[in-house]
């Protein structure tokens, strides 16, 4: 196993948040150089830490790349060699189940919930985003359940940036006769999704009640284009690609169709909402989970 290293720096919340926004805006940032940030403790909400992970000893250029993300006063970075552990997997093992709307999400370490009004999904630790533990995924689950309770009907569903497949699985549980298509830009997700579909008895295929899978960048895929337009589109990605895809999503959504957007911080919500207002959508509901906004938007009947 290759050496794994972590770079750590401490700064004010506003500076770390700005650095994370700057990193998210860099389209060719290396996939094996993930960067995250969080508060140090609940009693110090304005003191944050930025962490960057590398599959090798960090170089001077790596440190410079992190410092360049800060608008001013970059923190001193400390390097630490990590034990030979798959940190993506380890960070998810043993985590407690969550409840979001009617959904109970658990790892194989925990039993399913047997309540009759609850749907359980088992999502093991994996190399993909979307286990339900993150606020955006849990928020999307709650929003989808809220939409169903409000009487939303869906006959053709797309989950863009599906990660583990969880949001697609949840939508299929709520609207079991719909066509369903799940896609992700990362080829690693394909086997993850197939394994999770098998573990949760989610049928695969191209008929109603089955899920089709595509590896695609946004909507640029023959399968996604052929199966549209969609009356429910889910996208739990990041603020910048959400804005960039607003017109593509509008073209791929039926009149009076619904979309659920997530992966945007609350301070990024205004920019995302403005882009979708211009694309012909209106806000129907919003949910805030931690620092993250989850938006339910409806396409206006008069939209192009």
C-alpha positions, 0 to 999 in steps of 0.5 A, spaced: 500 500 500 502 506 498 504 511 503 498 516 505 499 523 508 495 528 511 497 536 511 493 540 516 493 547 518 489 552 522 485 558 521 479 562 522 472 559 519 471 564 514 478 563 511 478 556 511 471 556 507 474 561 502 479 556 501 474 550 500 470 554 495 477 556 491 479 549 491 472 547 488 472 552 483 479 548 480 476 544 475 483 540 474 484 539 482 487 532 482 482 527 485 487 523 489 488 530 493 482 531 497 481 537 501 476 538 507 475 543 513 471 543 519 470 546 526 475 544 531 470 543 536 463 545 538 465 550 543 470 554 538 465 555 532 470 560 529 476 556 529 477 551 523 482 546 521 483 545 513 486 538 512 488 535 505 490 528 504 495 525 499 497 518 497 505 520 498 509 524 502 507 532 500 512 536 496 513 543 496 508 544 490 503 541 494 504 545 500 504 551 495 497 549 492 494 549 499 496 555 501 494 559 494 487 557 496 487 562 501 485 569 500 490 572 505 494 569 511 495 562 509 496 557 515 502 553 517 501 546 514 503 540 518 505 534 514 503 527 518 504 520 515 498 516 516 498 508 518 496 503 512 489 504 512 483 505 507 481 512 510 475 512 506 473 505 509 475 506 516 471 513 516 465 509 515 465 503 519 462 503 525 458 509 524 451 509 527 445 508 523 441 515 521 434 516 520 432 521 514 424 522 513 422 515 512 429 512 511 433 508 515 440 508 513 445 503 516 452 499 514 452 492 515 455 493 522 448 494 524 441 491 523 435 494 519 429 497 522 423 493 522 418 499 523 413 498 518 413 505 516 420 505 515 425 503 509 432 501 510 438 501 506 444 498 507 450 502 504 457 499 506 463 503 507 466 504 499 470 509 495 464 513 493 460 519 496 453 518 498 452 513 504 447 518 508 452 520 513 453 527 510 448 532 511 447 533 504 445 526 502 441 525 509 437 532 507 436 529 500 432 523 503 428 528 507 426 532 502 424 526 497 420 524 503 417 531 504 415 531 496 412 524 496 408 526 502 406 533 499 403 529 493 409 529 488 408 524 482 414 522 478 414 517 472 421 518 470 427 519 475 434 521 474 439 521 479 445 525 477 452 524 481 449 518 484 455 516 488 453 510 492 446 509 488 442 511 495 438 517 492 436 513 486 434 507 491 430 512 495 426 515 489 425 508 486 422 506 493 417 512 493 415 512 486 416 504 484 413 504 478 417 510 475 423 509 470 430 510 474 436 512 471 443 514 475 449 517 473 456 519 476 462 522 473 467 517 477 468 510 474 469 507 481 462 508 482 459 503 477 461 497 481 459 500 488 452 502 485 451 495 482 454 492 489 449 496 493 443 495 488 444 487 489 445 488 497 438 492 497 434 488 492 434 494 487 432 491 480 437 493 474 434 494 467 431 499 463 423 498 464 419 501 469 421 499 476 428 498 474 434 502 474 439 504 469 446 506 470 451 511 466 458 513 467 457 520 465 459 528 465 453 531 467 448 530 462 453 529 456 451 522 455 446 518 450 443 514 455 441 520 459 439 524 453 435 518 450 431 517 457 429 524 458 426 529 459 425 527 467 419 529 471 424 528 477 431 530 477 436 529 483 443 532 483 447 532 489 454 535 487 457 542 488 455 549 487 459 551 481 457 545 477 450 546 479 450 553 476 454 550 470 448 545 469 442 549 470 441 550 462 442 543 461 438 541 467 432 545 464 432 542 458 432 535 461 426 537 465 419 536 463 414 542 464 412 542 471 417 537 473 421 537 479 428 538 481 432 537 488 439 540 488 444 539 494 451 539 495 451 547 496 453 551 502 448 555 505 452 561 503 452 559 496 445 558 495 443 565 492 448 564 486 445 557 485 437 559 486 439 565 481 441 561 476 435 556 476 431 562 476 434 564 470 433 557 467 425 557 468 425 554 475 421 557 482 423 555 489 418 550 492 421 548 498 428 548 502 431 545 507 437 546 511 442 541 514 448 543 518 451 548 513 448 545 507 442 547 503 437 542 500 433 546 494 426 543 491 425 547 485 419 546 480 420 548 473 415 553 471 409 551 465 412 558 461 419 556 461 422 554 455 
